[in-house]
Amino acid sequence: MKHITAFAALAITACAPAIGPVVPKTPVERKMIGLLQKFDRWDDDGNSQLDREELTEGLADSGYSADAVMEFYDTNRNGLISLKEAQVAYGRASQIDAGNKSRTKNKQ
C-alpha cells in the first residue's frame, strides 16, 4: 500500500505545472522586474523598504523620476516602498502600458 501511495504522490507531482522564471511580456514589465531584482541592493539601511533617498540614488542616470516611481508604487502613501508594494505593482503593469499607448495615439 505504501508503494501505491508513493507512486500516486510522484505521479501527481510530475503532472503539476512547473514553476519557471517570470518572463516579461512588455518593456514596462521588464523594467518593473528590474526594480524587484535591485530592491535589496538599493535598500541601504536594510529596513526592507525603499525611501525617496534610496530610490533617487538607485534611479540615478536612469531617466526616471523618484517622485513618479514613488507615486506608482507607494500605494499606502507612507513615503516608503515595501517589497510587497513593489510586487503588487508588477501586477498593474498593464495600467502603465495602456497609459503609454493612449499618450502615443494622442501625439499622432
N, C-alpha and C positions, 0 to 999 in steps of 0.2 A: 504494500500500500504506500510506503514511503517513496518508493521509486516512481509510482504514478503521480504522486503529489509533486515531487521534484521535477518530473518531466513536464507536468502541466504548468508549473511556475516558469520553467525555462521557455516553454512554447509561448506563453503569454508575453514574457519579456522580449522575446525575439520578434514578435509581431508588433510591438509598441513602436510608435514613431520615434525616430532618433532625434536626440537633442543636438542641434547643429549650430553653427555660427549665425548670427543675425546678419543678413545681407541687406544693406540699404537699397531702396528702390529709386530714390531721388537724391539729388545733390544736398537738399536740406537734411534728409535723414543721415547722410554720410557725415555732415558737419555736426549733427546732434550726437552721433555715436562718438565722434572725436572728442566732444566735451565730456561725455561719460568716461572715456578712456583716460582723459587727462585730469579728472576730478581730484584724485588723491595727490597727484603731483602738484596741483595748484593750491591745495589746502595746506598752506604753510603752517598754520597753528595746530593742525591735526584735530580740529573740533568736528569734523565730518560735515562741514558746511562751508560754502564759499561766500565771503563777504565782498563788498564792492572793490576794496583794495586788491584782494587776491584775484578777483575777476579781471580787473584792469591790467594787472601785471601779466596774467595768463593770456589775455587777448591782445597784448602789445604787438604791433605790426601786423595784426590780422585784418584790420579794416572794420572790425565790429566794435560797436559802442557798448561799454559795460552797462550803461543805462538801458539800452534796448534789450540786451540779453537778460538783465535782471527783471525787466518788465514782463518778459515772456515766461521765465522760469519760476520766479518767486511768487507762487500763487497765494501764499498766506500773507504776503506783504510785510514780512518782518525784517526785510533788508538782507536776508541770507538765502542762499540756495542750498537746500539739502540734497543729498544723493537721491532720495525718494522723489523730490520735486523734479529733479533732472530726468529721472527715469519715466515719470508720468508725462512729462513734456514731450518725450520722444513719441508717445502715442498721439500727440497733437501735431505732428509734423505736417500732416495734410492741411492744417489751417494756414501754415506759412506758405506752402506750395500754392494753395488756392489764392492767397493774397498776392503772391508774386505773379501768378498768371493774370489776375484781373488788372494789376498795375501795368503789365506788359501790353494788354489789349487796349487800355485807356491811352497809352502813349502813341499807339498806331493811328 
